[in-house]
């Protein structure tokens, strides 16, 4: 006997086979569910995420979610990516800083982007929580944490002087990105804006010294 389950349209399907794949109607439903789960993550964070919590947030059952997604981890990964799609302010700030001719140095470009980086909220808490949870459960959360660390590196590279070697641009961009993310994490967890701003000024001075050293 073939095991079957029901999708939200009531039609029986083979277990393990997502009939929604390739169907415009199914894809629209999958995206609707994904957006609701992403909204829940943005509001309530990553800890205690489960398929049943996601089902409550989406207004459906866990069986329906399993029809559209390949398990809880797949749903979690895609929901975090959906939040990332909404997270545009940081990208826009980095691009604007790189393109503005008034920002002629790396330090100036980073300083110009800093206010927008501090304002950025949508999805940021989830990504930073993933970094912490990856220390306890790297198998489940490590991929999300790595994505959080790597996704802004290309934009950060564009802030570096064009005449630097690829190696030097990578080194300075990685250092700058790691420092900025650390400062933003400190701001989110402690609320110490004075200390965070002081740390940012130290970063700017380090970048000024780096550029003064020449190519």
C-alpha positions in Angstrom: 0.0 0.0 0.0 1.4 3.4 -0.9 1.5 5.9 1.9 -0.2 9.2 1.1 -0.8 12.5 2.7 -2.9 15.5 1.7 -1.8 18.9 0.5 -3.8 22.0 1.5 -5.9 21.5 -1.6 -7.1 18.2 -0.3 -5.4 16.1 -3.0 -3.6 12.9 -2.0 0.1 12.7 -2.9 2.8 10.2 -2.4 4.8 10.5 0.8 8.1 12.3 0.2 7.0 13.8 -3.1 6.2 17.5 -3.3 3.7 17.8 -6.1 4.0 21.6 -5.6 7.4 21.6 -7.4 7.0 23.2 -10.7 3.3 24.2 -10.2 2.6 27.9 -10.3 -0.2 27.4 -7.8 2.0 25.3 -5.5 4.8 27.7 -5.7 2.6 30.7 -4.8 1.3 28.7 -1.8 4.9 27.8 -0.8 5.9 31.4 -1.0 2.9 32.5 1.1 3.8 30.0 3.8 7.5 31.0 3.7 6.7 34.7 4.1 4.6 33.9 7.2 7.3 31.8 8.7 9.9 34.5 8.0 7.6 37.1 9.7 7.6 34.9 12.8 11.4 34.6 12.7 11.8 38.3 12.4 9.4 38.9 15.4 10.4 36.0 17.7 13.9 35.0 16.7 15.6 31.7 16.0 15.8 30.0 19.4 13.0 27.4 19.9 12.2 27.3 16.2 10.3 24.1 15.3 8.1 22.8 12.6 5.0 23.1 14.9 5.9 26.7 15.8 6.3 27.4 12.1 2.9 25.8 11.3 1.2 27.9 13.9 2.8 31.1 12.5 1.8 30.1 9.0 -1.8 29.2 10.0 -1.5 25.6 8.8 -0.3 22.2 9.9 3.2 20.7 10.0 2.1 18.1 7.5 1.3 20.9 5.0 4.7 22.4 5.6 6.3 19.0 5.0 4.5 18.9 1.7 6.0 22.1 0.5 9.5 21.9 2.3 12.0 19.1 2.8 11.8 19.2 6.6 12.3 21.7 9.4 15.9 22.5 8.5 15.1 23.2 4.9 12.2 25.5 6.0 14.4 27.3 8.4 17.2 27.8 5.8 14.7 29.2 3.3 13.0 31.4 5.8 16.3 33.0 6.8 17.1 33.5 3.1 13.7 35.2 2.7 14.6 37.5 5.5 17.9 38.2 3.8 16.0 39.3 0.6 14.2 41.9 2.7 17.4 43.2 4.2 18.4 45.9 1.7 19.4 48.8 3.8 22.9 47.5 4.5 23.5 46.6 0.9 22.3 50.0 -0.3 24.5 51.8 2.3 27.6 50.0 1.1 26.9 50.5 -2.5 26.2 54.2 -2.0 29.3 54.7 0.0 31.4 53.0 -2.7 29.9 55.1 -5.5 29.8 58.5 -3.9 32.8 60.5 -5.2 32.9 62.5 -2.0 34.0 59.4 -0.2 37.5 59.1 -1.6 39.0 56.8 1.1 38.1 53.5 2.6 37.7 55.1 6.0 35.4 57.7 4.6 33.3 55.1 2.9 33.0 52.9 6.0 32.1 56.0 8.0 29.4 57.0 5.5 27.8 53.5 5.7 27.9 53.2 9.5 24.6 55.0 10.4 22.6 52.8 8.0 24.4 49.7 9.4 23.3 50.6 12.9 19.7 51.2 11.7 19.5 47.8 9.9 17.1 45.5 11.8 15.1 43.3 9.4 16.4 39.8 9.8 19.6 41.0 11.5 18.7 39.5 14.9 18.1 36.1 13.3 21.4 36.0 11.5 23.3 37.0 14.7 21.4 34.5 16.7 22.5 31.8 14.2 26.1 32.7 14.9 25.7 32.1 18.6 23.7 28.9 18.1 26.3 27.6 15.6 28.7 27.2 18.5 26.3 24.8 20.2 24.9 23.1 17.1 27.1 23.7 14.1 25.4 21.0 12.1 22.1 22.7 12.1 23.1 26.4 12.3 26.6 26.5 11.0 25.5 27.1 7.4 23.3 30.0 8.3 26.1 31.5 10.4 28.6 31.2 7.5 26.2 32.8 5.2 25.8 35.7 7.6 29.5 36.2 7.7 30.2 35.9 3.9 27.2 37.5 2.2 28.5 41.1 2.7 32.1 40.4 1.9 31.8 41.2 -1.9 30.2 44.6 -1.1 32.9 45.3 1.4 35.6 44.5 -1.1 34.2 47.2 -3.4 35.0 49.8 -0.7 38.7 49.1 -0.8 41.0 51.1 -3.1 41.0 49.6 -6.6 44.9 49.8 -6.8 45.3 47.4 -3.9 46.3 43.8 -4.6 43.5 41.2 -4.4 45.1 39.7 -1.3 45.3 43.0 0.5 41.7 43.9 -0.4 40.5 40.6 1.0 42.5 40.9 4.2 41.3 44.5 5.0 37.7 43.8 3.9 37.5 40.7 6.0 38.9 42.5 9.0 36.6 45.5 8.5 33.5 43.3 8.1 34.3 41.2 11.2 34.8 44.3 13.3 31.6 45.9 12.1 29.6 42.8 12.8 31.2 42.5 16.2 30.3 46.1 17.0 26.7 45.6 15.8 26.4 42.4 17.8 27.6 44.3 20.9 25.1 47.1 20.2 22.3 44.6 19.9 23.2 42.7 23.1 24.4 45.4 25.4 22.9 48.6 24.1 26.2 50.3 24.8 26.1 52.8 22.0 28.9 54.9 23.5 31.3 52.0 23.7 30.3 50.8 20.2 30.8 54.2 18.7 34.2 54.4 20.4 35.2 51.1 18.9 34.0 52.2 15.5 36.3 55.3 15.7 39.2 53.0 16.5 38.4 51.0 13.4 38.3 54.1 11.3 41.8 55.2 12.6 43.1 51.7 11.7 41.8 52.0 8.2 43.3 55.4 7.8 46.7 54.0 8.9 46.3 51.1 6.5 45.7 53.5 3.5 48.5 55.7 4.6 50.9 52.8 4.4 50.4 52.8 0.6 50.1 49.9 -1.8 
